[in-house]
Amino acid sequence: MSHTTFPSIDPAAHLARVRERSPLIHNITNLVAMNTMANVLLAIGASPAMVHAREEAAEFTAIADALTINIGTVSPHWVEAMIEAAEAARLVGKPWVLDPVAVGATAYRRETGAHLLERLPTVIRGNASEIIALEAGGAGGRGVDSSDPAEAAEQAAVRLARRTGGVVAVTGEVDLVTDGRRLARVHGGHALMPRVTTLGCSLTGVVAAFVAGAEDTFAATVAALACYAAAGGIAGETARGPGSFAVAFLDALHALEGETLGPRLQLEMTDAT
């Protein structure tokens, strides 16, 4: 299979923009992910904030450059904060990224996912099982791990993107990104990435950082996934296991630049069907 670098998408330029602007990313994320996500955002050059209380979540959304919502450890008070923050983002025109963790596992998660989907996320990022379940509004997947390859969710992702008017990213061995018209495949990463908990959750924050202030949400999302995959490949060259990979991955994100990124880009783009 041949891989073509997009002439219209320059991940290095998107990365440089993130580091120049250091966008403030408001994250309503799960309890397991908070520390890793904050460190990943700092490493990429963004500024993380973890604001969960319903009493301030919507207000803080207006201050931040972008919002992320992750339903990994949901509870009623947090769900209320999520819905109000997503609505605030929509009203003030701030981009927000939905991470529908295990959305098909329980009725409560399906209901929460449906309420959030009504607030029209700018980007939805999940694994194949989550995207399939979210698009269908039904059950699917036991938990955070995907039982489907990313390719299995291609049509669900296209339909979901067209339905919301946003971008859908399906992450897996090969990532898929679509805005309902264009479809990108991002190759790379490393086999140890799924062995380190919350790296997927943290990617949602990186997507938000790249999307914040971007003229083309699709291109910014592709760039975010490409940079993440490149850092994973670099980290895998020295890691001896999941523990050392986690450290090496943060270092690789921090050190990532155009010269190291360019040779690792493996991107394809076609029309969505």
Backbone as CSV, one residue per row, in Angstrom:
resi,resn,N_x,N_y,N_z,CA_x,CA_y,CA_z,C_x,C_y,C_z
1,MET,0.857,-1.207,0.000,0.000,0.000,0.000,0.881,1.241,0.000
2,SER,0.566,2.172,-0.854,1.338,3.415,-0.901,0.696,4.443,0.006
3,HIS,1.524,5.302,0.561,1.050,6.345,1.455,1.470,7.694,0.890
4,THR,0.551,8.637,0.872,0.811,9.940,0.282,0.654,11.015,1.338
5,THR,1.648,11.881,1.481,1.529,13.018,2.381,0.572,14.030,1.770
6,PHE,-0.407,14.464,2.547,-1.399,15.402,2.027,-0.720,16.711,1.622
7,PRO,-0.901,17.158,0.405,-0.319,18.448,0.025,-0.975,19.610,0.764
8,SER,-2.236,19.427,1.220,-2.966,20.519,1.857,-2.956,20.442,3.380
9,ILE,-2.353,19.409,3.949,-2.301,19.255,5.401,-0.850,19.130,5.821
10,ASP,-0.418,20.051,6.653,0.959,20.083,7.130,0.937,19.925,8.654
11,PRO,1.065,18.690,9.168,0.996,18.488,10.614,2.021,19.304,11.390
12,ALA,3.207,19.499,10.817,4.231,20.287,11.506,3.775,21.724,11.706
13,ALA,3.093,22.285,10.716,2.593,23.657,10.843,1.502,23.744,11.907
14,HIS,0.641,22.735,11.974,-0.397,22.706,13.009,0.240,22.596,14.394
15,LEU,1.269,21.754,14.520,1.974,21.616,15.795,2.617,22.933,16.204
16,ALA,3.244,23.604,15.262,3.878,24.887,15.573,2.843,25.914,16.032
17,ARG,1.660,25.884,15.424,0.607,26.818,15.821,0.143,26.563,17.246
18,VAL,0.014,25.280,17.613,-0.374,24.932,18.988,0.651,25.468,19.980
19,ARG,1.912,25.269,19.663,2.960,25.708,20.599,3.067,27.225,20.659
20,GLU,2.762,27.879,19.584,2.799,29.343,19.591,1.649,29.919,20.409
21,ARG,0.466,29.305,20.291,-0.717,29.842,20.949,-0.923,29.290,22.354
22,SER,-0.426,28.086,22.636,-0.634,27.401,23.914,-2.093,27.482,24.356
23,PRO,-3.007,26.899,23.575,-4.434,27.034,23.873,-4.812,26.421,25.220
24,LEU,-5.756,27.062,25.881,-6.281,26.570,27.156,-7.377,25.553,26.858
25,ILE,-7.163,24.310,27.275,-8.098,23.234,26.980,-8.806,22.815,28.263
26,HIS,-10.110,22.984,28.264,-10.974,22.636,29.394,-11.394,21.177,29.234
27,ASN,-11.001,20.334,30.189,-11.257,18.904,30.085,-12.187,18.421,31.188
28,ILE,-13.342,17.924,30.801,-14.188,17.173,31.728,-13.948,15.714,31.380
29,THR,-12.968,15.136,32.033,-12.518,13.805,31.656,-12.657,12.848,32.829
30,ASN,-12.279,11.602,32.628,-12.503,10.606,33.669,-11.399,10.618,34.726
31,LEU,-11.708,10.041,35.860,-10.791,10.060,37.003,-9.461,9.385,36.694
32,VAL,-9.491,8.354,35.864,-8.263,7.617,35.548,-7.342,8.451,34.669
33,ALA,-7.915,9.301,33.820,-7.148,9.965,32.766,-6.559,11.307,33.144
34,MET,-7.013,11.925,34.232,-6.686,13.334,34.474,-5.192,13.630,34.446
35,ASN,-4.414,12.878,35.185,-2.982,13.180,35.295,-2.259,12.977,33.965
36,THR,-2.517,11.845,33.316,-1.865,11.583,32.023,-2.254,12.629,30.991
37,MET,-3.533,12.955,30.961,-4.015,13.921,29.973,-3.385,15.288,30.175
38,ALA,-3.262,15.712,31.434,-2.638,17.000,31.721,-1.185,17.002,31.269
39,ASN,-0.460,15.925,31.543,0.949,15.854,31.154,1.125,15.800,29.642
40,VAL,0.243,15.070,28.959,0.318,14.999,27.493,0.063,16.368,26.880
41,LEU,-0.927,17.086,27.390,-1.217,18.415,26.853,-0.055,19.371,27.104
42,LEU,0.541,19.300,28.258,1.709,20.134,28.524,2.856,19.788,27.581
43,ALA,3.055,18.492,27.337,4.151,18.059,26.474,3.962,18.543,25.041
44,ILE,2.718,18.590,24.578,2.469,19.006,23.190,2.508,20.525,23.052
45,GLY,2.410,21.240,24.190,2.500,22.696,24.147,1.225,23.425,24.496
46,ALA,0.196,22.691,24.940,-1.078,23.307,25.316,-1.143,23.517,26.823
47,SER,-2.218,24.157,27.265,-2.415,24.437,28.686,-3.672,23.717,29.163
48,PRO,-3.549,22.705,30.038,-4.715,21.928,30.453,-5.400,22.497,31.686
49,ALA,-6.721,22.318,31.745,-7.503,22.630,32.940,-8.527,21.520,33.125
50,MET,-8.682,21.056,34.372,-9.638,19.997,34.690,-10.727,20.597,35.580
51,VAL,-11.822,21.003,34.962,-12.891,21.706,35.679,-14.172,20.898,35.528
52,HIS,-14.627,20.273,36.621,-15.727,19.327,36.540,-17.011,19.769,37.235
53,ALA,-16.936,20.674,38.169,-18.113,21.040,38.948,-19.168,21.694,38.069
54,ARG,-20.403,21.257,38.253,-21.489,21.837,37.466,-21.581,23.347,37.689
55,GLU,-21.257,23.769,38.898,-21.398,25.173,39.253,-20.477,26.098,38.454
56,GLU,-19.431,25.560,37.841,-18.500,26.419,37.106,-18.130,25.921,35.720
57,ALA,-18.552,24.694,35.366,-18.101,24.096,34.106,-18.506,24.921,32.899
58,ALA,-19.759,25.349,32.836,-20.220,26.125,31.689,-19.529,27.480,31.623
59,GLU,-19.359,28.114,32.768,-18.698,29.419,32.814,-17.255,29.312,32.344
60,PHE,-16.575,28.245,32.772,-15.171,28.084,32.385,-15.032,27.794,30.896
61,THR,-16.029,27.138,30.322,-15.993,26.843,28.886,-15.848,28.117,28.062
62,ALA,-16.493,29.195,28.507,-16.408,30.464,27.784,-15.018,31.077,27.857
63,ILE,-14.242,30.699,28.890,-12.887,31.218,29.056,-11.889,30.432,28.209
64,ALA,-12.114,29.126,28.113,-11.165,28.237,27.455,-11.199,28.390,25.940
65,ASP,-10.165,27.854,25.284,-10.108,27.858,23.819,-10.837,26.672,23.210
66,ALA,-10.967,25.588,23.981,-11.685,24.404,23.507,-12.056,23.557,24.717
67,LEU,-13.030,22.682,24.521,-13.562,21.812,25.575,-13.460,20.365,25.136
68,THR,-13.133,19.474,26.086,-13.255,18.041,25.832,-14.177,17.432,26.869
69,ILE,-14.954,16.451,26.427,-15.856,15.723,27.326,-15.630,14.233,27.132
70,ASN,-15.311,13.548,28.226,-15.007,12.119,28.233,-15.938,11.462,29.250
71,ILE,-16.724,10.458,28.816,-17.721,9.852,29.690,-17.217,8.585,30.375
72,GLY,-15.913,8.480,30.550,-15.342,7.254,31.104,-15.813,6.901,32.494
73,THR,-15.888,7.881,33.394,-16.355,7.618,34.761,-17.516,8.567,35.051
74,VAL,-18.661,8.271,34.469,-19.798,9.168,34.571,-20.500,9.042,35.924
75,SER,-21.085,10.141,36.356,-21.967,10.198,37.517,-22.963,11.324,37.230
76,PRO,-24.115,11.318,37.879,-25.151,12.298,37.531,-24.689,13.749,37.564
77,HIS,-23.933,14.134,38.606,-23.499,15.530,38.704,-22.539,15.880,37.568
78,TRP,-21.654,14.938,37.225,-20.720,15.180,36.125,-21.448,15.257,34.791
79,VAL,-22.452,14.392,34.607,-23.201,14.423,33.352,-23.900,15.770,33.186
80,GLU,-24.463,16.289,34.251,-25.089,17.607,34.195,-24.070,18.669,33.793
81,ALA,-22.875,18.586,34.369,-21.818,19.538,34.019,-21.413,19.395,32.558
82,MET,-21.318,18.160,32.081,-20.962,17.914,30.686,-21.968,18.535,29.726
83,ILE,-23.243,18.290,29.984,-24.283,18.793,29.089,-24.303,20.319,29.086
84,GLU,-24.172,20.922,30.278,-24.191,22.384,30.354,-22.947,22.986,29.697
85,ALA,-21.803,22.342,29.869,-20.576,22.845,29.239,-20.647,22.713,27.723
86,ALA,-21.162,21.579,27.236,-21.301,21.386,25.786,-22.259,22.406,25.191
87,GLU,-23.341,22.677,25.894,-24.296,23.676,25.419,-23.655,25.058,25.406
88,ALA,-22.860,25.363,26.437,-22.169,26.656,26.481,-21.192,26.784,25.321
89,ALA,-20.459,25.712,25.033,-19.512,25.741,23.917,-20.231,26.014,22.604
90,ARG,-21.373,25.370,22.420,-22.140,25.570,21.193,-22.631,27.010,21.079
91,LEU,-23.068,27.571,22.190,-23.631,28.918,22.166,-22.578,29.997,21.935
92,VAL,-21.374,29.796,22.497,-20.327,30.821,22.354,-19.385,30.530,21.194
93,GLY,-19.618,29.419,20.492,-18.814,29.113,19.313,-17.442,28.554,19.606
94,LYS,-17.282,27.894,20.749,-16.007,27.244,21.065,-16.047,25.787,20.600
95,PRO,-14.970,25.289,20.005,-14.967,23.886,19.585,-14.976,22.952,20.795
96,TRP,-15.643,21.820,20.636,-15.591,20.821,21.708,-15.510,19.423,21.125
97,VAL,-14.817,18.556,21.851,-14.509,17.208,21.390,-15.140,16.193,22.341
98,LEU,-15.911,15.270,21.788,-16.576,14.229,22.567,-15.798,12.925,22.477
99,ASP,-15.523,12.331,23.637,-14.887,11.018,23.731,-15.914,10.074,24.369
100,PRO,-16.651,9.308,23.558,-17.772,8.513,24.070,-17.332,7.163,24.633
101,VAL,-16.571,7.178,25.698,-15.957,5.969,26.243,-17.029,4.931,26.613
102,ALA,-16.917,3.739,26.028,-17.807,2.614,26.335,-19.281,3.006,26.238
103,VAL,-19.616,3.848,25.254,-20.957,4.419,25.166,-22.038,3.364,24.975
104,GLY,-21.682,2.218,24.435,-22.686,1.179,24.213,-22.825,0.186,25.334
105,ALA,-22.056,0.351,26.411,-21.999,-0.679,27.443,-23.234,-0.718,28.332
106,THR,-23.814,0.439,28.650,-24.961,0.493,29.558,-25.991,1.497,29.045
107,ALA,-27.217,1.359,29.564,-28.283,2.282,29.169,-27.948,3.713,29.574
108,TYR,-27.321,3.879,30.735,-26.976,5.220,31.215,-25.974,5.892,30.278
109,ARG,-25.006,5.138,29.808,-24.019,5.694,28.879,-24.663,6.015,27.525
110,ARG,-25.552,5.166,27.073,-26.232,5.442,25.800,-27.068,6.710,25.905
111,GLU,-27.756,6.882,27.028,-28.559,8.086,27.233,-27.674,9.325,27.295
112,THR,-26.560,9.231,28.022,-25.628,10.356,28.123,-25.049,10.699,26.762
113,GLY,-24.644,9.678,26.014,-24.103,9.910,24.679,-25.095,10.598,23.763
114,ALA,-26.361,10.188,23.847,-27.394,10.795,23.002,-27.600,12.264,23.366
115,HIS,-27.624,12.580,24.657,-27.793,13.974,25.081,-26.631,14.838,24.588
116,LEU,-25.421,14.303,24.680,-24.252,15.073,24.243,-24.226,15.219,22.724
117,LEU,-24.641,14.195,22.023,-24.658,14.253,20.565,-25.609,15.343,20.076
118,GLU,-26.669,15.588,20.823,-27.611,16.651,20.470,-26.957,18.028,20.509
119,ARG,-25.850,18.159,21.264,-25.129,19.440,21.360,-24.101,19.588,20.253
120,LEU,-24.120,18.705,19.263,-23.325,18.799,18.031,-21.835,19.015,18.296
121,PRO,-21.142,17.982,18.755,-19.697,18.109,18.977,-18.957,18.485,17.703
122,THR,-17.909,19.271,17.864,-17.067,19.664,16.735,-16.315,18.463,16.194
123,VAL,-15.822,17.628,17.116,-15.122,16.387,16.776,-15.607,15.298,17.733
124,ILE,-15.782,14.106,17.206,-16.014,12.915,18.032,-14.820,12.006,17.832
125,ARG,-14.166,11.595,18.926,-13.019,10.693,18.833,-13.258,9.464,19.700
126,GLY,-13.260,8.305,19.071,-13.466,7.077,19.816,-12.930,5.894,19.048
127,ASN,-12.979,4.714,19.693,-12.588,3.516,18.960,-13.768,3.040,18.107
128,ALA,-13.541,2.004,17.325,-14.553,1.579,16.359,-15.850,1.161,17.043
129,SER,-15.756,0.390,18.116,-16.963,-0.071,18.798,-17.770,1.098,19.338
130,GLU,-17.079,2.115,19.865,-17.768,3.291,20.408,-18.459,4.098,19.318
131,ILE,-17.790,4.269,18.196,-18.383,5.041,17.096,-19.583,4.313,16.514
132,ILE,-19.480,3.012,16.353,-20.603,2.227,15.841,-21.795,2.330,16.787
133,ALA,-21.543,2.174,18.091,-22.631,2.237,19.077,-23.239,3.628,19.146
134,LEU,-22.412,4.662,19.107,-22.922,6.030,19.199,-23.786,6.363,17.987
135,GLU,-23.328,5.970,16.812,-24.081,6.279,15.596,-25.413,5.533,15.572
136,ALA,-25.416,4.296,16.074,-26.630,3.482,16.039,-27.553,3.775,17.215
137,GLY,-27.007,4.415,18.261,-27.802,4.681,19.448,-28.108,3.429,20.239
138,GLY,-27.304,2.363,20.040,-27.576,1.090,20.700,-26.358,0.513,21.372
139,ALA,-26.483,-0.721,21.802,-25.426,-1.378,22.562,-24.292,-1.786,21.640
140,GLY,-23.107,-1.875,22.247,-21.937,-2.330,21.509,-20.691,-2.140,22.328
141,GLY,-19.863,-3.185,22.443,-18.625,-3.090,23.188,-18.840,-3.297,24.674
142,ARG,-17.870,-3.939,25.316,-17.971,-4.215,26.749,-17.458,-3.069,27.585
143,GLY,-16.501,-2.327,27.071,-15.886,-1.282,27.862,-15.072,-0.370,26.987
144,VAL,-13.879,0.025,27.482,-13.081,0.995,26.737,-12.361,0.365,25.559
145,ASP,-12.180,-0.967,25.559,-11.455,-1.620,24.484,-12.379,-1.893,23.314
146,SER,-11.848,-1.724,22.105,-12.643,-1.938,20.910,-12.637,-3.403,20.528
147,SER,-13.820,-3.921,20.174,-13.908,-5.281,19.651,-13.968,-5.279,18.128
148,ASP,-13.841,-4.104,17.528,-13.908,-3.954,16.072,-12.682,-3.190,15.571
149,PRO,-12.182,-3.517,14.383,-11.122,-2.702,13.782,-11.691,-1.369,13.320
150,ALA,-10.823,-0.368,13.187,-11.288,0.964,12.790,-12.027,0.929,11.464
151,GLU,-11.575,0.092,10.533,-12.211,0.021,9.217,-13.684,-0.367,9.307
152,ALA,-14.043,-1.171,10.349,-15.422,-1.618,10.501,-16.368,-0.458,10.791
153,ALA,-15.814,0.647,11.290,-16.637,1.802,11.655,-16.651,2.880,10.578
154,GLU,-16.080,2.602,9.416,-15.954,3.654,8.395,-17.297,4.247,8.018
155,GLN,-18.259,3.422,7.677,-19.552,3.946,7.240,-20.310,4.604,8.386
156,ALA,-20.206,4.041,9.588,-20.833,4.668,10.753,-20.226,6.040,11.006
157,ALA,-18.920,6.160,10.843,-18.240,7.440,11.056,-18.693,8.471,10.030
158,VAL,-18.804,8.066,8.777,-19.249,8.987,7.721,-20.675,9.453,8.003
159,ARG,-21.544,8.517,8.366,-22.934,8.899,8.670,-22.995,9.834,9.868
160,LEU,-22.201,9.551,10.883,-22.204,10.374,12.091,-21.679,11.771,11.797
161,ALA,-20.656,11.870,10.973,-20.111,13.180,10.597,-21.145,13.994,9.818
162,ARG,-21.833,13.348,8.902,-22.855,14.051,8.121,-24.031,14.465,9.002
163,ARG,-24.347,13.643,9.977,-25.468,13.935,10.886,-25.166,15.115,11.792
164,THR,-23.937,15.211,12.286,-23.586,16.266,13.236,-23.004,17.499,12.567
165,GLY,-22.533,17.348,11.334,-21.842,18.445,10.671,-20.438,18.651,11.188
166,GLY,-19.909,17.663,11.922,-18.578,17.769,12.499,-17.621,16.748,11.906
167,VAL,-16.559,16.463,12.655,-15.529,15.516,12.250,-15.586,14.315,13.179
168,VAL,-15.384,13.133,12.630,-15.342,11.908,13.426,-13.990,11.237,13.214
169,ALA,-13.310,10.922,14.312,-12.025,10.223,14.268,-12.178,8.869,14.936
170,VAL,-11.862,7.824,14.201,-11.914,6.458,14.717,-10.480,5.990,14.895
171,THR,-10.070,5.772,16.136,-8.679,5.421,16.391,-8.527,3.918,16.570
172,GLY,-7.423,3.415,16.051,-7.124,1.991,16.110,-5.755,1.753,15.523
173,GLU,-5.507,0.554,15.024,-4.207,0.258,14.419,-3.933,1.214,13.255
174,VAL,-4.974,1.503,12.469,-4.948,2.573,11.472,-6.103,3.508,11.810
175,ASP,-5.817,4.784,12.029,-6.854,5.745,12.395,-7.602,6.217,11.157
176,LEU,-8.902,6.461,11.326,-9.728,7.030,10.266,-10.259,8.376,10.731
177,VAL,-10.278,9.343,9.835,-10.846,10.662,10.131,-11.734,11.059,8.956
178,THR,-12.941,11.527,9.250,-13.829,11.960,8.178,-14.666,13.154,8.610
179,ASP,-14.980,14.004,7.648,-15.932,15.087,7.870,-17.195,14.852,7.051
180,GLY,-17.368,13.619,6.577,-18.516,13.269,5.752,-18.276,13.438,4.271
181,ARG,-17.234,14.211,3.930,-16.848,14.401,2.529,-15.483,13.798,2.243
182,ARG,-14.546,14.072,3.125,-13.185,13.562,3.004,-12.962,12.432,4.003
183,LEU,-12.062,11.522,3.663,-11.726,10.411,4.555,-10.215,10.249,4.578
184,ALA,-9.635,10.357,5.744,-8.183,10.205,5.898,-7.870,8.951,6.688
185,ARG,-6.753,8.338,6.345,-6.210,7.227,7.126,-4.833,7.639,7.628
186,VAL,-4.622,7.458,8.917,-3.356,7.822,9.547,-2.696,6.545,10.047
187,HIS,-1.552,6.205,9.482,-0.794,5.017,9.875,0.295,5.423,10.858
188,GLY,0.758,4.461,11.619,1.872,4.730,12.528,1.558,4.301,13.949
189,GLY,2.180,4.990,14.902,1.989,4.610,16.295,2.861,3.431,16.666
190,HIS,2.464,2.730,17.745,3.249,1.600,18.225,2.335,0.640,18.964
191,ALA,2.704,-0.641,18.949,1.871,-1.677,19.567,1.730,-1.509,21.081
192,LEU,2.642,-0.777,21.716,2.562,-0.580,23.159,1.563,0.512,23.555
193,MET,1.116,1.307,22.617,0.216,2.412,22.971,-1.066,1.939,23.657
194,PRO,-1.712,0.878,23.180,-2.921,0.411,23.878,-2.629,-0.221,25.234
195,ARG,-1.354,-0.483,25.545,-0.990,-1.107,26.812,-0.756,-0.082,27.909
196,VAL,-0.858,1.191,27.578,-0.716,2.269,28.558,-2.073,2.939,28.710
197,THR,-2.665,2.814,29.892,-4.018,3.327,30.075,-4.095,4.834,29.879
198,THR,-5.183,5.277,29.323,-5.569,6.682,29.117,-4.798,7.408,28.023
199,LEU,-3.964,6.723,27.248,-3.341,7.429,26.127,-4.390,7.827,25.089
200,GLY,-5.423,7.001,24.908,-6.502,7.368,24.000,-7.276,8.570,24.508
201,CYS,-7.568,8.566,25.819,-8.259,9.723,26.411,-7.434,10.989,26.225
202,SER,-6.130,10.871,26.388,-5.250,12.027,26.274,-5.205,12.550,24.843
203,LEU,-5.330,11.646,23.873,-5.374,12.067,22.474,-6.550,12.997,22.222
204,THR,-7.660,12.772,22.916,-8.818,13.651,22.766,-8.447,15.089,23.106
205,GLY,-7.645,15.272,24.154,-7.186,16.608,24.510,-6.279,17.205,23.453
206,VAL,-5.425,16.391,22.872,-4.533,16.869,21.815,-5.342,17.294,20.595
207,VAL,-6.362,16.525,20.255,-7.241,16.920,19.149,-7.850,18.288,19.428
208,ALA,-8.328,18.496,20.660,-8.915,19.799,21.015,-7.902,20.919,20.873
209,ALA,-6.661,20.662,21.289,-5.618,21.685,21.189,-5.341,22.058,19.740
210,PHE,-5.353,21.076,18.849,-5.100,21.337,17.432,-6.297,22.010,16.771
211,VAL,-7.499,21.648,17.197,-8.714,22.197,16.595,-8.953,23.641,17.038
212,ALA,-8.530,23.989,18.248,-8.767,25.330,18.776,-8.193,26.387,17.837
213,GLY,-9.045,27.218,17.299,-8.607,28.290,16.411,-8.248,27.862,15.011
214,ALA,-8.434,26.596,14.668,-8.064,26.104,13.336,-9.118,26.495,12.302
215,GLU,-8.672,26.779,11.101,-9.603,27.115,10.029,-10.286,25.875,9.463
216,ASP,-9.598,24.735,9.490,-10.118,23.497,8.925,-10.068,22.432,10.012
217,THR,-11.208,22.109,10.599,-11.263,21.138,11.697,-10.788,19.765,11.257
218,PHE,-11.143,19.371,10.042,-10.711,18.067,9.526,-9.194,17.997,9.454
219,ALA,-8.567,18.994,8.857,-7.111,19.008,8.723,-6.436,19.036,10.084
220,ALA,-6.982,19.817,11.018,-6.392,19.904,12.351,-6.483,18.573,13.084
221,THR,-7.599,17.860,12.905,-7.759,16.555,13.551,-6.789,15.538,12.971
222,VAL,-6.659,15.528,11.654,-5.685,14.635,11.013,-4.278,14.941,11.517
223,ALA,-3.934,16.218,11.615,-2.608,16.616,12.085,-2.365,16.146,13.512
224,ALA,-3.370,16.262,14.370,-3.228,15.821,15.757,-2.944,14.331,15.835
225,LEU,-3.703,13.549,15.073,-3.501,12.101,15.091,-2.153,11.721,14.485
226,ALA,-1.725,12.447,13.458,-0.435,12.165,12.837,0.716,12.434,13.803
227,CYS,0.640,13.543,14.541,1.686,13.865,15.515,1.716,12.838,16.636
228,TYR,0.550,12.432,17.078,0.458,11.431,18.157,1.056,10.102,17.704
229,ALA,0.726,9.685,16.485,1.258,8.436,15.948,2.772,8.505,15.793
230,ALA,3.275,9.643,15.323,4.720,9.809,15.165,5.436,9.710,16.501
231,ALA,4.884,10.351,17.527,5.486,10.286,18.859,5.471,8.856,19.387
232,GLY,4.392,8.133,19.110,4.333,6.741,19.524,5.408,5.894,18.864
233,GLY,5.629,6.126,17.575,6.677,5.396,16.883,8.055,5.690,17.425
234,ILE,8.311,6.950,17.740,9.606,7.337,18.309,9.797,6.702,19.681
235,ALA,8.759,6.764,20.512,8.857,6.199,21.862,9.101,4.696,21.829
236,GLY,8.483,4.036,20.870,8.628,2.588,20.775,10.026,2.122,20.433
237,GLU,10.854,3.009,19.897,12.220,2.624,19.522,13.110,2.381,20.735
238,THR,12.771,2.984,21.874,13.614,2.827,23.068,12.897,2.149,24.229
239,ALA,11.575,2.039,24.168,10.815,1.473,25.289,11.065,-0.021,25.435
240,ARG,11.108,-0.472,26.679,11.270,-1.897,26.969,9.955,-2.533,27.403
241,GLY,8.941,-1.712,27.620,7.638,-2.203,28.044,6.716,-1.023,28.267
242,PRO,5.502,-1.267,28.766,4.534,-0.173,28.923,5.007,0.948,29.838
243,GLY,5.728,0.617,30.918,6.178,1.657,31.847,7.169,2.614,31.212
244,SER,8.192,2.072,30.588,9.183,2.937,29.953,8.600,3.615,28.715
245,PHE,7.615,2.973,28.072,6.974,3.605,26.918,6.245,4.872,27.336
246,ALA,5.540,4.831,28.472,4.781,5.997,28.924,5.688,7.204,29.104
247,VAL,6.861,6.983,29.695,7.817,8.074,29.892,8.388,8.535,28.559
248,ALA,8.793,7.561,27.738,9.386,7.905,26.434,8.388,8.637,25.543
249,PHE,7.110,8.307,25.679,6.093,8.943,24.851,5.957,10.428,25.200
250,LEU,5.937,10.758,26.476,5.885,12.165,26.884,7.101,12.917,26.360
251,ASP,8.273,12.301,26.478,9.492,12.941,25.981,9.432,13.139,24.464
252,ALA,8.886,12.140,23.752,8.797,12.231,22.293,7.835,13.339,21.875
253,LEU,6.706,13.462,22.571,5.775,14.549,22.270,6.439,15.905,22.483
254,HIS,7.146,16.029,23.589,7.797,17.290,23.929,8.855,17.670,22.893
255,ALA,9.578,16.676,22.391,10.687,16.934,21.465,10.247,16.949,20.005
256,LEU,8.995,16.613,19.726,8.542,16.482,18.350,8.677,17.804,17.596
257,GLU,9.231,17.732,16.394,9.378,18.914,15.538,9.326,18.470,14.080
258,GLY,9.324,19.432,13.195,9.136,19.142,11.786,10.124,18.138,11.216
259,GLU,11.386,18.241,11.604,12.410,17.366,11.047,12.194,15.904,11.421
260,THR,11.727,15.660,12.662,11.482,14.283,13.091,10.104,13.811,12.667
261,LEU,9.184,14.737,12.493,7.816,14.377,12.144,7.689,13.993,10.676
262,GLY,8.295,14.779,9.800,8.125,14.585,8.367,8.353,13.172,7.866
263,PRO,9.494,12.544,8.188,9.766,11.203,7.662,8.809,10.132,8.185
264,ARG,8.085,10.432,9.259,7.199,9.435,9.870,5.745,9.562,9.424
265,LEU,5.426,10.576,8.655,4.038,10.788,8.251,3.617,9.732,7.231
266,GLN,2.538,9.022,7.545,1.975,8.041,6.632,0.480,8.319,6.551
267,LEU,0.105,9.168,5.626,-1.263,9.661,5.525,-1.835,9.354,4.143
268,GLU,-3.101,8.982,4.112,-3.820,8.785,2.852,-5.133,9.562,2.941
269,MET,-5.623,10.050,1.818,-6.911,10.719,1.818,-7.698,10.343,0.574
270,THR,-8.975,10.046,0.775,-9.882,9.732,-0.315,-11.209,10.458,-0.064
271,ASP,-12.102,10.376,-1.020,-13.443,10.881,-0.828,-14.239,9.904,0.018
272,ALA,-15.021,10.407,0.946,-15.911,9.561,1.723,-17.060,9.091,0.833
273,THR,-17.491,7.855,1.003,-18.590,7.311,0.195,-19.739,6.902,1.083
